[in-house]
Amino acid sequence: MAAPEAEIDAELRERAVDAIAALLRGLLKREEPVTEDMLMAEQLGLSSSLGLELLLELEERLRIQIDVETMNPERTRTVGQLATFVACHGRPW
């Protein structure tokens, strides 16, 4: 179940979008911009192993813990959806 919008940490979500986009460009060796609405697997070619690496680097960069057990792959398909999940469920170290 998605968290209500009122529980979204807007500042963390914005930082997450920026971090995810930057990390994806690096991991995928991509020159072109990465936007919020891009599908990470289908459009960007993110594999499951690179997805795990993305999450680990995202935790490090944002200094948060992400509980992957609570992630719903169908609700975290885009950059923006993942950022929203992180903003609602990421816990500071």
N, C-alpha and C positions, 0 to 999 in steps of 0.2 A: 504494500500500500504506500502511495506517495505521501510525503509529509505535506501538511497544509502550507500554502505559500507564505503565510505569516511566519513560519519557522525557518525560512530560508535566510541565511546570512548573506545579504546582498554583496557586501564587500568581499567575503570569501569566495562567493560565486564568480565575481569579476576576476579576482586573482586566479581562480581555478581555470577559467576560460583562457586567460593569457598563458598560464603555465602549460595547460594541455596543448594548446596550439603550438607553443614553442617546442615542447618536448616531442610532439608528433613530427614537426618539421625536421628535428634532429634525428629521431629514430628512423624515420622513413626516408631520410636524405632528400627532402622535398624543398624545392626552391619556392614554389607557389605558396600563397597564403593558405592558411587553414582557418575556416570559419565555423561558427557555432552550429550551423545547420548541416554540416557535412557528416555523412555516415562513416564511422571510423573503419569498419570492415569493408563495406561495399564500395565506397568511393575512394577511401584512402589506402585500402589494402592492408589494414592492421591485422596481423595474425594473433592468435591467442598468446603465443609466447611474448610477442612484442607488447601485447596488451598488459600482461603481467609486469613487464619491465616499465611500461608507462605508469602503472599504478604505484610501483615501488619508488620511481623517481619523483612522482607527484607528491607522495607522502613526504619524501625528503625535502623537496623544494618548499612545500607549504607548511612543513613541520606539523603534520597531522597524521592520524591513524585512520585508515579506511578499512572497514569491516567488509571484506569481499563476500562473506557469507550472506549479507543482507542485500547484495546487489541483484537486481533483476536484469539479465542481459537484454531483454526486450525493451526495457525502459531506460537503458543507458547506451543506446546505439549511436547517438550523435555526440559531438563535442559538447554542445549545450546541455544535453540530458545528463551526461557524466558530470559536468560542472554543477548542475543543480543537485545531483545526488551527493556530491562531495560537500556542497554548502549545507545540506540538510543533515548529513550523517557523519561527516568528518569530525574526529575528535582531536583536540590539541594534544600534543605530547605532554 
